[in-house]
Amino acid sequence: MNLFSRKILLVEDSHKDATFTVNALAEKNLAGEVIVTEDGEDALDFLYKRGKYSTSEDGNPAIIILDIKLPEMSGIEVLKKIRSEPRFKLIPVIMLTSSCDEKDILESYRLGANSFVVKPVDILKFMETIKVLGAYWSNVNQPPPERF
């Protein structure tokens, strides 16, 4: 099964970056449904099926693409909460961020991120990076079983 035929959770507060990410994945048919949340609390609400997501389908997203610089709760804090919950431990988490701070990289991996990708500033390079990222996770990586 193609990883991206399942739901993807994209946690990104920049509407522009979220749109570019969704479009780049769609352009190569690498994305099924992409749920976009703009902050960490909303992402956690989606995962825990709270608030406006209380009637969402059961099941975890196939992958989480997580920005670090988010309002209210940083992506690092979201990652920490995700990895502290047994039912979310196996979801692959890709940190996709403008930060190239060594502290952020080390902390992300220490907390269980599966990948750390720095967003290129150039829009064409950004789009290409997303396509390569999507192709890897969709076509090369062997995901955990759908019901984990």
Phi and psi in radians as a Rosetta constraint file:
Dihedral C 1 N 2 CA 2 C 2 CIRCULARHARMONIC -1.180 0.35
Dihedral N 2 CA 2 C 2 N 3 CIRCULARHARMONIC 2.206 0.35
Dihedral C 2 N 3 CA 3 C 3 CIRCULARHARMONIC -0.938 0.35
Dihedral N 3 CA 3 C 3 N 4 CIRCULARHARMONIC -0.689 0.35
Dihedral C 3 N 4 CA 4 C 4 CIRCULARHARMONIC -1.515 0.35
Dihedral N 4 CA 4 C 4 N 5 CIRCULARHARMONIC 0.162 0.35
Dihedral C 4 N 5 CA 5 C 5 CIRCULARHARMONIC -1.434 0.35
Dihedral N 5 CA 5 C 5 N 6 CIRCULARHARMONIC -0.172 0.35
Dihedral C 5 N 6 CA 6 C 6 CIRCULARHARMONIC -1.708 0.35
Dihedral N 6 CA 6 C 6 N 7 CIRCULARHARMONIC 3.064 0.35
Dihedral C 6 N 7 CA 7 C 7 CIRCULARHARMONIC -1.176 0.35
Dihedral N 7 CA 7 C 7 N 8 CIRCULARHARMONIC 2.510 0.35
Dihedral C 7 N 8 CA 8 C 8 CIRCULARHARMONIC -2.050 0.35
Dihedral N 8 CA 8 C 8 N 9 CIRCULARHARMONIC 2.365 0.35
Dihedral C 8 N 9 CA 9 C 9 CIRCULARHARMONIC -1.803 0.35
Dihedral N 9 CA 9 C 9 N 10 CIRCULARHARMONIC 2.046 0.35
Dihedral C 9 N 10 CA 10 C 10 CIRCULARHARMONIC -1.882 0.35
Dihedral N 10 CA 10 C 10 N 11 CIRCULARHARMONIC 2.074 0.35
Dihedral C 10 N 11 CA 11 C 11 CIRCULARHARMONIC -1.903 0.35
Dihedral N 11 CA 11 C 11 N 12 CIRCULARHARMONIC 1.783 0.35
Dihedral C 11 N 12 CA 12 C 12 CIRCULARHARMONIC -2.615 0.35
Dihedral N 12 CA 12 C 12 N 13 CIRCULARHARMONIC 2.134 0.35
Dihedral C 12 N 13 CA 13 C 13 CIRCULARHARMONIC -1.494 0.35
Dihedral N 13 CA 13 C 13 N 14 CIRCULARHARMONIC -0.252 0.35
Dihedral C 13 N 14 CA 14 C 14 CIRCULARHARMONIC -1.530 0.35
Dihedral N 14 CA 14 C 14 N 15 CIRCULARHARMONIC 1.982 0.35
Dihedral C 14 N 15 CA 15 C 15 CIRCULARHARMONIC -1.012 0.35
Dihedral N 15 CA 15 C 15 N 16 CIRCULARHARMONIC -0.704 0.35
Dihedral C 15 N 16 CA 16 C 16 CIRCULARHARMONIC -1.074 0.35
Dihedral N 16 CA 16 C 16 N 17 CIRCULARHARMONIC -0.869 0.35
Dihedral C 16 N 17 CA 17 C 17 CIRCULARHARMONIC -1.132 0.35
Dihedral N 17 CA 17 C 17 N 18 CIRCULARHARMONIC -0.655 0.35
Dihedral C 17 N 18 CA 18 C 18 CIRCULARHARMONIC -1.113 0.35
Dihedral N 18 CA 18 C 18 N 19 CIRCULARHARMONIC -0.775 0.35
Dihedral C 18 N 19 CA 19 C 19 CIRCULARHARMONIC -1.094 0.35
Dihedral N 19 CA 19 C 19 N 20 CIRCULARHARMONIC -0.799 0.35
Dihedral C 19 N 20 CA 20 C 20 CIRCULARHARMONIC -1.066 0.35
Dihedral N 20 CA 20 C 20 N 21 CIRCULARHARMONIC -0.707 0.35
Dihedral C 20 N 21 CA 21 C 21 CIRCULARHARMONIC -1.137 0.35
Dihedral N 21 CA 21 C 21 N 22 CIRCULARHARMONIC -0.863 0.35
Dihedral C 21 N 22 CA 22 C 22 CIRCULARHARMONIC -1.063 0.35
Dihedral N 22 CA 22 C 22 N 23 CIRCULARHARMONIC -0.776 0.35
Dihedral C 22 N 23 CA 23 C 23 CIRCULARHARMONIC -1.134 0.35
Dihedral N 23 CA 23 C 23 N 24 CIRCULARHARMONIC -0.716 0.35
Dihedral C 23 N 24 CA 24 C 24 CIRCULARHARMONIC -1.118 0.35
Dihedral N 24 CA 24 C 24 N 25 CIRCULARHARMONIC -0.726 0.35
Dihedral C 24 N 25 CA 25 C 25 CIRCULARHARMONIC -1.155 0.35
Dihedral N 25 CA 25 C 25 N 26 CIRCULARHARMONIC -0.716 0.35
Dihedral C 25 N 26 CA 26 C 26 CIRCULARHARMONIC -1.191 0.35
Dihedral N 26 CA 26 C 26 N 27 CIRCULARHARMONIC -0.625 0.35
Dihedral C 26 N 27 CA 27 C 27 CIRCULARHARMONIC -1.028 0.35
Dihedral N 27 CA 27 C 27 N 28 CIRCULARHARMONIC -0.587 0.35
Dihedral C 27 N 28 CA 28 C 28 CIRCULARHARMONIC -1.812 0.35
Dihedral N 28 CA 28 C 28 N 29 CIRCULARHARMONIC 0.249 0.35
Dihedral C 28 N 29 CA 29 C 29 CIRCULARHARMONIC 0.938 0.35
Dihedral N 29 CA 29 C 29 N 30 CIRCULARHARMONIC 0.729 0.35
Dihedral C 29 N 30 CA 30 C 30 CIRCULARHARMONIC -1.757 0.35
Dihedral N 30 CA 30 C 30 N 31 CIRCULARHARMONIC -0.066 0.35
Dihedral C 30 N 31 CA 31 C 31 CIRCULARHARMONIC -2.127 0.35
Dihedral N 31 CA 31 C 31 N 32 CIRCULARHARMONIC 2.360 0.35
Dihedral C 31 N 32 CA 32 C 32 CIRCULARHARMONIC -1.531 0.35
Dihedral N 32 CA 32 C 32 N 33 CIRCULARHARMONIC -2.212 0.35
Dihedral C 32 N 33 CA 33 C 33 CIRCULARHARMONIC -1.404 0.35
Dihedral N 33 CA 33 C 33 N 34 CIRCULARHARMONIC 2.252 0.35
Dihedral C 33 N 34 CA 34 C 34 CIRCULARHARMONIC -1.928 0.35
Dihedral N 34 CA 34 C 34 N 35 CIRCULARHARMONIC 2.059 0.35
Dihedral C 34 N 35 CA 35 C 35 CIRCULARHARMONIC -1.630 0.35
Dihedral N 35 CA 35 C 35 N 36 CIRCULARHARMONIC 2.122 0.35
Dihedral C 35 N 36 CA 36 C 36 CIRCULARHARMONIC -1.862 0.35
Dihedral N 36 CA 36 C 36 N 37 CIRCULARHARMONIC 2.163 0.35
Dihedral C 36 N 37 CA 37 C 37 CIRCULARHARMONIC -2.061 0.35
Dihedral N 37 CA 37 C 37 N 38 CIRCULARHARMONIC 2.583 0.35
Dihedral C 37 N 38 CA 38 C 38 CIRCULARHARMONIC -1.732 0.35
Dihedral N 38 CA 38 C 38 N 39 CIRCULARHARMONIC -0.095 0.35
Dihedral C 38 N 39 CA 39 C 39 CIRCULARHARMONIC -2.689 0.35
Dihedral N 39 CA 39 C 39 N 40 CIRCULARHARMONIC 2.949 0.35
Dihedral C 39 N 40 CA 40 C 40 CIRCULARHARMONIC -1.125 0.35
Dihedral N 40 CA 40 C 40 N 41 CIRCULARHARMONIC -0.695 0.35
Dihedral C 40 N 41 CA 41 C 41 CIRCULARHARMONIC -1.089 0.35
Dihedral N 41 CA 41 C 41 N 42 CIRCULARHARMONIC -0.738 0.35
Dihedral C 41 N 42 CA 42 C 42 CIRCULARHARMONIC -1.132 0.35
Dihedral N 42 CA 42 C 42 N 43 CIRCULARHARMONIC -0.681 0.35
Dihedral C 42 N 43 CA 43 C 43 CIRCULARHARMONIC -1.085 0.35
Dihedral N 43 CA 43 C 43 N 44 CIRCULARHARMONIC -0.779 0.35
Dihedral C 43 N 44 CA 44 C 44 CIRCULARHARMONIC -1.158 0.35
Dihedral N 44 CA 44 C 44 N 45 CIRCULARHARMONIC -0.643 0.35
Dihedral C 44 N 45 CA 45 C 45 CIRCULARHARMONIC -1.046 0.35
Dihedral N 45 CA 45 C 45 N 46 CIRCULARHARMONIC -0.719 0.35
Dihedral C 45 N 46 CA 46 C 46 CIRCULARHARMONIC -1.089 0.35
Dihedral N 46 CA 46 C 46 N 47 CIRCULARHARMONIC -0.834 0.35
Dihedral C 46 N 47 CA 47 C 47 CIRCULARHARMONIC -1.115 0.35
Dihedral N 47 CA 47 C 47 N 48 CIRCULARHARMONIC -0.715 0.35
Dihedral C 47 N 48 CA 48 C 48 CIRCULARHARMONIC -1.530 0.35
Dihedral N 48 CA 48 C 48 N 49 CIRCULARHARMONIC -0.001 0.35
Dihedral C 48 N 49 CA 49 C 49 CIRCULARHARMONIC 1.005 0.35
Dihedral N 49 CA 49 C 49 N 50 CIRCULARHARMONIC 0.866 0.35
Dihedral C 49 N 50 CA 50 C 50 CIRCULARHARMONIC -1.887 0.35
Dihedral N 50 CA 50 C 50 N 51 CIRCULARHARMONIC 2.851 0.35
Dihedral C 50 N 51 CA 51 C 51 CIRCULARHARMONIC 0.979 0.35
Dihedral N 51 CA 51 C 51 N 52 CIRCULARHARMONIC -2.271 0.35
Dihedral C 51 N 52 CA 52 C 52 CIRCULARHARMONIC -1.144 0.35
Dihedral N 52 CA 52 C 52 N 53 CIRCULARHARMONIC -0.196 0.35
Dihedral C 52 N 53 CA 53 C 53 CIRCULARHARMONIC -1.766 0.35
Dihedral N 53 CA 53 C 53 N 54 CIRCULARHARMONIC 0.130 0.35
Dihedral C 53 N 54 CA 54 C 54 CIRCULARHARMONIC -1.095 0.35
Dihedral N 54 CA 54 C 54 N 55 CIRCULARHARMONIC -0.394 0.35
Dihedral C 54 N 55 CA 55 C 55 CIRCULARHARMONIC -1.809 0.35
Dihedral N 55 CA 55 C 55 N 56 CIRCULARHARMONIC 0.177 0.35
Dihedral C 55 N 56 CA 56 C 56 CIRCULARHARMONIC -1.148 0.35
Dihedral N 56 CA 56 C 56 N 57 CIRCULARHARMONIC 2.751 0.35
Dihedral C 56 N 57 CA 57 C 57 CIRCULARHARMONIC -1.033 0.35
Dihedral N 57 CA 57 C 57 N 58 CIRCULARHARMONIC 2.604 0.35
Dihedral C 57 N 58 CA 58 C 58 CIRCULARHARMONIC -1.225 0.35
Dihedral N 58 CA 58 C 58 N 59 CIRCULARHARMONIC 2.858 0.35
Dihedral C 58 N 59 CA 59 C 59 CIRCULARHARMONIC 1.850 0.35
Dihedral N 59 CA 59 C 59 N 60 CIRCULARHARMONIC 2.599 0.35
Dihedral C 59 N 60 CA 60 C 60 CIRCULARHARMONIC -1.503 0.35
Dihedral N 60 CA 60 C 60 N 61 CIRCULARHARMONIC 2.749 0.35
Dihedral C 60 N 61 CA 61 C 61 CIRCULARHARMONIC -1.166 0.35
Dihedral N 61 CA 61 C 61 N 62 CIRCULARHARMONIC 2.738 0.35
Dihedral C 61 N 62 CA 62 C 62 CIRCULARHARMONIC -1.231 0.35
Dihedral N 62 CA 62 C 62 N 63 CIRCULARHARMONIC -0.511 0.35
Dihedral C 62 N 63 CA 63 C 63 CIRCULARHARMONIC -2.755 0.35
Dihedral N 63 CA 63 C 63 N 64 CIRCULARHARMONIC 2.666 0.35
Dihedral C 63 N 64 CA 64 C 64 CIRCULARHARMONIC -2.116 0.35
Dihedral N 64 CA 64 C 64 N 65 CIRCULARHARMONIC 2.209 0.35
Dihedral C 64 N 65 CA 65 C 65 CIRCULARHARMONIC -1.862 0.35
Dihedral N 65 CA 65 C 65 N 66 CIRCULARHARMONIC 2.041 0.35
Dihedral C 65 N 66 CA 66 C 66 CIRCULARHARMONIC -2.196 0.35
Dihedral N 66 CA 66 C 66 N 67 CIRCULARHARMONIC 2.139 0.35
Dihedral C 66 N 67 CA 67 C 67 CIRCULARHARMONIC -1.370 0.35
Dihedral N 67 CA 67 C 67 N 68 CIRCULARHARMONIC 2.688 0.35
Dihedral C 67 N 68 CA 68 C 68 CIRCULARHARMONIC -1.552 0.35
Dihedral N 68 CA 68 C 68 N 69 CIRCULARHARMONIC -0.775 0.35
Dihedral C 68 N 69 CA 69 C 69 CIRCULARHARMONIC -1.513 0.35
Dihedral N 69 CA 69 C 69 N 70 CIRCULARHARMONIC 1.607 0.35
Dihedral C 69 N 70 CA 70 C 70 CIRCULARHARMONIC -2.126 0.35
Dihedral N 70 CA 70 C 70 N 71 CIRCULARHARMONIC 2.679 0.35
Dihedral C 70 N 71 CA 71 C 71 CIRCULARHARMONIC -1.235 0.35
Dihedral N 71 CA 71 C 71 N 72 CIRCULARHARMONIC 2.666 0.35
Dihedral C 71 N 72 CA 72 C 72 CIRCULARHARMONIC 1.242 0.35
Dihedral N 72 CA 72 C 72 N 73 CIRCULARHARMONIC -1.090 0.35
Dihedral C 72 N 73 CA 73 C 73 CIRCULARHARMONIC -2.299 0.35
Dihedral N 73 CA 73 C 73 N 74 CIRCULARHARMONIC 2.173 0.35
Dihedral C 73 N 74 CA 74 C 74 CIRCULARHARMONIC -1.208 0.35
Dihedral N 74 CA 74 C 74 N 75 CIRCULARHARMONIC 2.806 0.35
Dihedral C 74 N 75 CA 75 C 75 CIRCULARHARMONIC -1.065 0.35
Dihedral N 75 CA 75 C 75 N 76 CIRCULARHARMONIC -0.557 0.35
Dihedral C 75 N 76 CA 76 C 76 CIRCULARHARMONIC -1.095 0.35
Dihedral N 76 CA 76 C 76 N 77 CIRCULARHARMONIC -0.763 0.35
Dihedral C 76 N 77 CA 77 C 77 CIRCULARHARMONIC -1.128 0.35
Dihedral N 77 CA 77 C 77 N 78 CIRCULARHARMONIC -0.695 0.35
Dihedral C 77 N 78 CA 78 C 78 CIRCULARHARMONIC -1.104 0.35
Dihedral N 78 CA 78 C 78 N 79 CIRCULARHARMONIC -0.790 0.35
Dihedral C 78 N 79 CA 79 C 79 CIRCULARHARMONIC -1.023 0.35
Dihedral N 79 CA 79 C 79 N 80 CIRCULARHARMONIC -0.754 0.35
Dihedral C 79 N 80 CA 80 C 80 CIRCULARHARMONIC -1.035 0.35
Dihedral N 80 CA 80 C 80 N 81 CIRCULARHARMONIC -0.771 0.35
Dihedral C 80 N 81 CA 81 C 81 CIRCULARHARMONIC -1.171 0.35
Dihedral N 81 CA 81 C 81 N 82 CIRCULARHARMONIC -0.714 0.35
Dihedral C 81 N 82 CA 82 C 82 CIRCULARHARMONIC -1.064 0.35
Dihedral N 82 CA 82 C 82 N 83 CIRCULARHARMONIC -0.814 0.35
Dihedral C 82 N 83 CA 83 C 83 CIRCULARHARMONIC -1.317 0.35
Dihedral N 83 CA 83 C 83 N 84 CIRCULARHARMONIC -0.240 0.35
Dihedral C 83 N 84 CA 84 C 84 CIRCULARHARMONIC -1.484 0.35
Dihedral N 84 CA 84 C 84 N 85 CIRCULARHARMONIC -0.148 0.35
Dihedral C 84 N 85 CA 85 C 85 CIRCULARHARMONIC -1.831 0.35
Dihedral N 85 CA 85 C 85 N 86 CIRCULARHARMONIC 2.028 0.35
Dihedral C 85 N 86 CA 86 C 86 CIRCULARHARMONIC -0.906 0.35
Dihedral N 86 CA 86 C 86 N 87 CIRCULARHARMONIC -0.654 0.35
Dihedral C 86 N 87 CA 87 C 87 CIRCULARHARMONIC -1.278 0.35
Dihedral N 87 CA 87 C 87 N 88 CIRCULARHARMONIC -0.177 0.35
Dihedral C 87 N 88 CA 88 C 88 CIRCULARHARMONIC -1.925 0.35
Dihedral N 88 CA 88 C 88 N 89 CIRCULARHARMONIC -0.094 0.35
Dihedral C 88 N 89 CA 89 C 89 CIRCULARHARMONIC -1.023 0.35
Dihedral N 89 CA 89 C 89 N 90 CIRCULARHARMONIC -0.580 0.35
Dihedral C 89 N 90 CA 90 C 90 CIRCULARHARMONIC -1.594 0.35
Dihedral N 90 CA 90 C 90 N 91 CIRCULARHARMONIC -0.055 0.35
Dihedral C 90 N 91 CA 91 C 91 CIRCULARHARMONIC -1.234 0.35
Dihedral N 91 CA 91 C 91 N 92 CIRCULARHARMONIC 2.150 0.35
Dihedral C 91 N 92 CA 92 C 92 CIRCULARHARMONIC -1.105 0.35
Dihedral N 92 CA 92 C 92 N 93 CIRCULARHARMONIC 2.324 0.35
Dihedral C 92 N 93 CA 93 C 93 CIRCULARHARMONIC -2.101 0.35
Dihedral N 93 CA 93 C 93 N 94 CIRCULARHARMONIC 2.153 0.35
Dihedral C 93 N 94 CA 94 C 94 CIRCULARHARMONIC -1.879 0.35
Dihedral N 94 CA 94 C 94 N 95 CIRCULARHARMONIC 2.113 0.35
Dihedral C 94 N 95 CA 95 C 95 CIRCULARHARMONIC -1.464 0.35
Dihedral N 95 CA 95 C 95 N 96 CIRCULARHARMONIC 2.031 0.35
Dihedral C 95 N 96 CA 96 C 96 CIRCULARHARMONIC -2.080 0.35
Dihedral N 96 CA 96 C 96 N 97 CIRCULARHARMONIC 1.868 0.35
Dihedral C 96 N 97 CA 97 C 97 CIRCULARHARMONIC -2.609 0.35
Dihedral N 97 CA 97 C 97 N 98 CIRCULARHARMONIC 2.823 0.35
Dihedral C 97 N 98 CA 98 C 98 CIRCULARHARMONIC -1.475 0.35
Dihedral N 98 CA 98 C 98 N 99 CIRCULARHARMONIC -0.160 0.35
Dihedral C 98 N 99 CA 99 C 99 CIRCULARHARMONIC -1.345 0.35
Dihedral N 99 CA 99 C 99 N 100 CIRCULARHARMONIC 2.279 0.35
Dihedral C 99 N 100 CA 100 C 100 CIRCULARHARMONIC -2.087 0.35
Dihedral N 100 CA 100 C 100 N 101 CIRCULARHARMONIC 0.390 0.35
Dihedral C 100 N 101 CA 101 C 101 CIRCULARHARMONIC -1.169 0.35
Dihedral N 101 CA 101 C 101 N 102 CIRCULARHARMONIC 2.193 0.35
Dihedral C 101 N 102 CA 102 C 102 CIRCULARHARMONIC -0.981 0.35
Dihedral N 102 CA 102 C 102 N 103 CIRCULARHARMONIC -0.624 0.35
Dihedral C 102 N 103 CA 103 C 103 CIRCULARHARMONIC -1.071 0.35
Dihedral N 103 CA 103 C 103 N 104 CIRCULARHARMONIC -0.756 0.35
Dihedral C 103 N 104 CA 104 C 104 CIRCULARHARMONIC -1.134 0.35
Dihedral N 104 CA 104 C 104 N 105 CIRCULARHARMONIC -0.709 0.35
Dihedral C 104 N 105 CA 105 C 105 CIRCULARHARMONIC -1.102 0.35
Dihedral N 105 CA 105 C 105 N 106 CIRCULARHARMONIC -0.892 0.35
Dihedral C 105 N 106 CA 106 C 106 CIRCULARHARMONIC -1.075 0.35
Dihedral N 106 CA 106 C 106 N 107 CIRCULARHARMONIC -0.773 0.35
Dihedral C 106 N 107 CA 107 C 107 CIRCULARHARMONIC -1.138 0.35
Dihedral N 107 CA 107 C 107 N 108 CIRCULARHARMONIC -0.692 0.35
Dihedral C 107 N 108 CA 108 C 108 CIRCULARHARMONIC -1.054 0.35
Dihedral N 108 CA 108 C 108 N 109 CIRCULARHARMONIC -0.853 0.35
Dihedral C 108 N 109 CA 109 C 109 CIRCULARHARMONIC -1.187 0.35
Dihedral N 109 CA 109 C 109 N 110 CIRCULARHARMONIC -0.665 0.35
Dihedral C 109 N 110 CA 110 C 110 CIRCULARHARMONIC -1.041 0.35
Dihedral N 110 CA 110 C 110 N 111 CIRCULARHARMONIC -0.627 0.35
Dihedral C 110 N 111 CA 111 C 111 CIRCULARHARMONIC -1.490 0.35
Dihedral N 111 CA 111 C 111 N 112 CIRCULARHARMONIC -0.062 0.35
Dihedral C 111 N 112 CA 112 C 112 CIRCULARHARMONIC 1.874 0.35
Dihedral N 112 CA 112 C 112 N 113 CIRCULARHARMONIC 0.289 0.35
Dihedral C 112 N 113 CA 113 C 113 CIRCULARHARMONIC -1.106 0.35
Dihedral N 113 CA 113 C 113 N 114 CIRCULARHARMONIC 2.548 0.35
Dihedral C 113 N 114 CA 114 C 114 CIRCULARHARMONIC -1.594 0.35
Dihedral N 114 CA 114 C 114 N 115 CIRCULARHARMONIC -0.324 0.35
Dihedral C 114 N 115 CA 115 C 115 CIRCULARHARMONIC -2.801 0.35
Dihedral N 115 CA 115 C 115 N 116 CIRCULARHARMONIC 2.647 0.35
Dihedral C 115 N 116 CA 116 C 116 CIRCULARHARMONIC -2.312 0.35
Dihedral N 116 CA 116 C 116 N 117 CIRCULARHARMONIC 2.029 0.35
Dihedral C 116 N 117 CA 117 C 117 CIRCULARHARMONIC -2.174 0.35
Dihedral N 117 CA 117 C 117 N 118 CIRCULARHARMONIC 2.229 0.35
Dihedral C 117 N 118 CA 118 C 118 CIRCULARHARMONIC -1.558 0.35
Dihedral N 118 CA 118 C 118 N 119 CIRCULARHARMONIC 2.244 0.35
Dihedral C 118 N 119 CA 119 C 119 CIRCULARHARMONIC -1.185 0.35
Dihedral N 119 CA 119 C 119 N 120 CIRCULARHARMONIC 2.154 0.35
Dihedral C 119 N 120 CA 120 C 120 CIRCULARHARMONIC -1.162 0.35
Dihedral N 120 CA 120 C 120 N 121 CIRCULARHARMONIC 2.572 0.35
Dihedral C 120 N 121 CA 121 C 121 CIRCULARHARMONIC -1.282 0.35
Dihedral N 121 CA 121 C 121 N 122 CIRCULARHARMONIC -0.702 0.35
Dihedral C 121 N 122 CA 122 C 122 CIRCULARHARMONIC -1.176 0.35
Dihedral N 122 CA 122 C 122 N 123 CIRCULARHARMONIC 2.245 0.35
Dihedral C 122 N 123 CA 123 C 123 CIRCULARHARMONIC -1.099 0.35
Dihedral N 123 CA 123 C 123 N 124 CIRCULARHARMONIC -0.686 0.35
Dihedral C 123 N 124 CA 124 C 124 CIRCULARHARMONIC -1.167 0.35
Dihedral N 124 CA 124 C 124 N 125 CIRCULARHARMONIC -0.684 0.35
Dihedral C 124 N 125 CA 125 C 125 CIRCULARHARMONIC -1.196 0.35
Dihedral N 125 CA 125 C 125 N 126 CIRCULARHARMONIC -0.647 0.35
Dihedral C 125 N 126 CA 126 C 126 CIRCULARHARMONIC -1.049 0.35
Dihedral N 126 CA 126 C 126 N 127 CIRCULARHARMONIC -0.861 0.35
Dihedral C 126 N 127 CA 127 C 127 CIRCULARHARMONIC -1.076 0.35
Dihedral N 127 CA 127 C 127 N 128 CIRCULARHARMONIC -0.743 0.35
Dihedral C 127 N 128 CA 128 C 128 CIRCULARHARMONIC -1.128 0.35
Dihedral N 128 CA 128 C 128 N 129 CIRCULARHARMONIC -0.699 0.35
Dihedral C 128 N 129 CA 129 C 129 CIRCULARHARMONIC -1.048 0.35
Dihedral N 129 CA 129 C 129 N 130 CIRCULARHARMONIC -0.760 0.35
Dihedral C 129 N 130 CA 130 C 130 CIRCULARHARMONIC -1.121 0.35
Dihedral N 130 CA 130 C 130 N 131 CIRCULARHARMONIC -0.712 0.35
Dihedral C 130 N 131 CA 131 C 131 CIRCULARHARMONIC -1.112 0.35
Dihedral N 131 CA 131 C 131 N 132 CIRCULARHARMONIC -0.750 0.35
Dihedral C 131 N 132 CA 132 C 132 CIRCULARHARMONIC -1.134 0.35
Dihedral N 132 CA 132 C 132 N 133 CIRCULARHARMONIC -0.779 0.35
Dihedral C 132 N 133 CA 133 C 133 CIRCULARHARMONIC -1.032 0.35
Dihedral N 133 CA 133 C 133 N 134 CIRCULARHARMONIC -0.841 0.35
Dihedral C 133 N 134 CA 134 C 134 CIRCULARHARMONIC -1.089 0.35
Dihedral N 134 CA 134 C 134 N 135 CIRCULARHARMONIC -0.734 0.35
Dihedral C 134 N 135 CA 135 C 135 CIRCULARHARMONIC -1.108 0.35
Dihedral N 135 CA 135 C 135 N 136 CIRCULARHARMONIC -0.722 0.35
Dihedral C 135 N 136 CA 136 C 136 CIRCULARHARMONIC -1.079 0.35
Dihedral N 136 CA 136 C 136 N 137 CIRCULARHARMONIC -0.937 0.35
Dihedral C 136 N 137 CA 137 C 137 CIRCULARHARMONIC -1.204 0.35
Dihedral N 137 CA 137 C 137 N 138 CIRCULARHARMONIC -0.452 0.35
Dihedral C 137 N 138 CA 138 C 138 CIRCULARHARMONIC -1.540 0.35
Dihedral N 138 CA 138 C 138 N 139 CIRCULARHARMONIC -0.709 0.35
Dihedral C 138 N 139 CA 139 C 139 CIRCULARHARMONIC -1.895 0.35
Dihedral N 139 CA 139 C 139 N 140 CIRCULARHARMONIC -0.369 0.35
Dihedral C 139 N 140 CA 140 C 140 CIRCULARHARMONIC -1.910 0.35
Dihedral N 140 CA 140 C 140 N 141 CIRCULARHARMONIC -0.864 0.35
Dihedral C 140 N 141 CA 141 C 141 CIRCULARHARMONIC -1.160 0.35
Dihedral N 141 CA 141 C 141 N 142 CIRCULARHARMONIC 2.474 0.35
Dihedral C 141 N 142 CA 142 C 142 CIRCULARHARMONIC -1.687 0.35
Dihedral N 142 CA 142 C 142 N 143 CIRCULARHARMONIC 1.897 0.35
Dihedral C 142 N 143 CA 143 C 143 CIRCULARHARMONIC -1.343 0.35
Dihedral N 143 CA 143 C 143 N 144 CIRCULARHARMONIC 2.844 0.35
Dihedral C 143 N 144 CA 144 C 144 CIRCULARHARMONIC -1.155 0.35
Dihedral N 144 CA 144 C 144 N 145 CIRCULARHARMONIC 2.830 0.35
Dihedral C 144 N 145 CA 145 C 145 CIRCULARHARMONIC -0.961 0.35
Dihedral N 145 CA 145 C 145 N 146 CIRCULARHARMONIC 2.650 0.35
Dihedral C 145 N 146 CA 146 C 146 CIRCULARHARMONIC -1.025 0.35
Dihedral N 146 CA 146 C 146 N 147 CIRCULARHARMONIC -0.650 0.35
Dihedral C 146 N 147 CA 147 C 147 CIRCULARHARMONIC -1.715 0.35
Dihedral N 147 CA 147 C 147 N 148 CIRCULARHARMONIC 1.312 0.35
